[in-house]
Amino acid sequence: MNFLDIDNARTAAISAADAAEAVIKNHQLRKDWSVSYKADDSPVTEVDVAAEKVIHTCLSEAVPQAGFYGEETGRHAPAEGGINALWLIDPIDGTKSFIRNMRYYSTQIALELDGELCVGVSNAPAYGERLIAVAEGHKGAGVWLNDQAVKVRPITQLSDAFLSTGNLTRLAKNPSRWNALAEIITKVRRVRGYGDFCHYHQLCAGQTDLIIESDVNILDIAALSVGIRAAGGIITDLEGAPIDQNTTSVLAAGTQALHDSALAYLN
């Protein structure tokens, strides 16, 4: 098989999100999991691993010609060859929140095809939201939040914008960029720090207008970036470079004008 059916991939991603949600809820009900720590001191639980394994099973059966890159189990070659396709998976994005019994965690599932992120599912069952997105140019393009089509708010001026910040550790270690963030904060209409999946869902739905984060990886944001673009928004790193597998920061906005204004301050 030398092509990939995007409709089939979208359906597979949704089914995988359902399966992961069931695994997560089952472990939560049984309370039979504990926390350990990776080499980078980030937490992981048996639930993360179990959820990723069921996602891998679902996706490899439905789309055997795509490779798999998971937060917990790493990279896996496709069962079939012939195309440049890769699933990007974070089974529980926001494990620290999950450990503390907070609602701010999600399952992130994205498909990259020929270098383009084209399908994304962001499922946050405890929060009660699921975002499904297909990139422009593909059959079924669009973005839906809880089955309702959404789009960004057309805000072009910082003075009208709602800003949400996420992880900022690396940014805070850069004095000029930290000062630039302070400048942006003085210009925008409102500032909050929703973080994780939450403010990306908000941006897609026109509730937040601008997002700044400095500590992410591609598995955190791949699916969400599909949603932002499909909703009409702009997402790059803090230097303005396109999102790719090496991305570690985010500047996302509802409009190009708003993105350009923030980018000018940051650089």
N, C-alpha and C positions, 0 to 999 in steps of 0.2 A: 504494500500500500504506500504510494508515494505522494499522497496529499492528505490534508487534515480537514475534516468537516467541523467548522466552527460551532454549528448548532449542537453537534454531538459533544464537542468539548465543553460547551456551556452547560449542557445537561449533566455531563459527568462531574463537573466542578460542583454543581448544586447537590448532586447525590453524595459526593464526597463530604461536603459540608454537613449534610444531614447525618451521615454516618459518624463523623467526628463529634458532632453535637451529642449524639446518643451515647458514645463512649464517655465523653466528659461528664454527662449527667449521671451515668451509671456509677462512675467512680465517686462522684460527689455524694451520691446517696449512700454508697457503701462506706465512705470515709476510710478507704483502705490504701491510701497513698501517703508518701512522705516526700520530703524535699532534699535534694542533693545539689552540689554546686559543680559547675564546669571549671575548666582551667582559667577562664576569664572572670571567675567569681559570679557569673550569672546563674540564677537558680534553674533547676529542671526537676520535673516530677515524673513519676511513672505514667501520669495522665497525658503529658506532652508526647511521650514516646508511643503510647498505645494509640492516641489519636492520629499521630503521623502514620503509623503502620496501616491503619484502616483506610486513611486517605490514599496512601500509596497503592493499596490493593484495588480500591475503586477506580483510580485513574489509570493504572496500568492495564486493567482489564478492558476499560472502555476506550482508551487511546494508547494502544501498545507501541505506537511508533514515536511517542514522546518520551524523552528522558525525565528524570525526577531529581530535584534538588530540595532536600528538606532540612529544616533547622536542626533536627535531632539525629537523623540517620544519614545525612550527607547526600552525595550524588550517586545516582543509579543510572546505568545505561538503559536505553529503551529495549523492549522485548523485540521490536522490529525496527529496522533502519530505514533510510531513504529520505528523511526530511530533517530539517533543523528546528526541532521543537523541544521545549523544556518546561516542565511544571516547576513553579517556585512556591514553596509551602512553608508556612509557619503555623503549626497545629494549634498552639496557644500563644498568640502575641499578647504580651501583657501578663506573663507568668507571675511577676511580683504582685500584681493586683489579684490574680487568681488565688495565690497563696493566702492573701489577706481577706479572702471572701468578698472582694469588691467586684463590681459589675464591669470594670473596664478591661476586659480581655476579649479576644476574638480569634477566630480561625481565618487565616489568610491563604487563599488559593488563587494563583495566577498562571496563565499560560503565555509563554514567549514563543513566537513563531517567526523564524527568519530574523531574529534580533528585535522584533517588535512585541511589546506587551499588548496582547489583544483580547484576552478574557480575564475577568477578575471577579471573585466572590469574596466578600468580607462578611463573615457571619459572627454576630455578637449576641448569642442567645440570652445571656443574663441581662443584657441591656435592652433586648427586644428589638434589635435591628438587623436586617440583612441587606447588603448592597450587592447588586448583580450588574456587571457592566460588560459591554462588548465594544471594542474600539471602532471608530469611524472607518468606513471602507470595507467592513465585513458585514455579512448577512446578519440581521437582527441587531444592528448597532444601536446603542443607547445605554442609559443607566437608570436603574430602578432601586428605590429604597422602600423596602416592605411592599413591593409590587406596584409602587407608584412612580411614574416617570418623574425625574427631578432634573434641575439645571441650576447652574451657579447664578448668583445675583450680579447684575452688571454694574458693579461699583468700580469707579475708575480713580477716585481720589482717596488718598490716605485719610483725609479728614472725615470721610464717610464710612470708613472700613472698620469692621470687627476683626481684631487680631487674636489668634490663639497660638500659644507657644507649647512645644513639647519638651523633649530632652534638650538641655542647653549646656552641658558640661564642657564640651570642646569649645563652643562659642565663648563661654565665660572665661576661658583661659587665653583668649585673644583680646587684649585690651581695646584695640581699634574697632573690632567687630562688636564687642560688648557695648562700647559707646555708641556705635551705630544703631544697635538694637534700642538703646535708650532714646535715641533721637526718633526712631520710628514710633516708639511707645508714646512719646509726647505729641505725635501728629495724628494718631488714629483716634477713632471715636470711642472704642471700647477695647479692653484687653482682658483676656481670660487664658487659662492654661488647661484646656480639656485633654489634650494628649491622645496618644495611641490611635485606635481606629476612629475615635469619637469625633475629633475635629475634622477629619477627612470626610466623614459622612456629612457633617454639617456644611462643609464647603460645597460638596456636590449638591446639597439641597438649598443653598442660598442662605444659610443661617450664620455661617462664618465666611469671611471674605479673604483672609490672609493667614497663612500658616508658616511658622519658622521653627525649624528643628535642626540640631547639629549632631545628634547621636542616633543614627538609624542604620539599618542595612537593607539590602534589596528585598529580603524576604518579608520585612515589616511593611513595605510600601508598594510592592509590585502590583498587587490587586487594586489597591487604593488609587494608584496612579492611573490605571485604566479608567476607573470611575471618574476621576477629576477631568481627564481629557474628554471623556464621553459626555460629561456634563457641561463642557464648554470652557473649562478652566485651563490653567497653565501650571505645570510642575517641573522644576529643575532642582539642581543642588544650589547651595548658597553662592556659588560662583556663576550660576546661570547655565551650567552644563547640563545636557540631557541626562535623564535617569537611565542608569545601566547597572550591571551587576556589581560595580565597584562604588556605587553611590553611598555616601555616609551622612549626607545632610539634605535638607529639603527647604525650598522656598516655593510655596504654592499659593496661587491667587485665582480669583474668579475671572479676572480680565488681564490682558497683556499690559495695559496701561498701569494697573495697580502693581503688577509684578515688576515692571520696569522701575517704578518709583521706589519700591523697597530694595530692589537690587542695586540701585544707584547709591543708596545709603550704605548698604552692606559692603560695597566694593568701591 
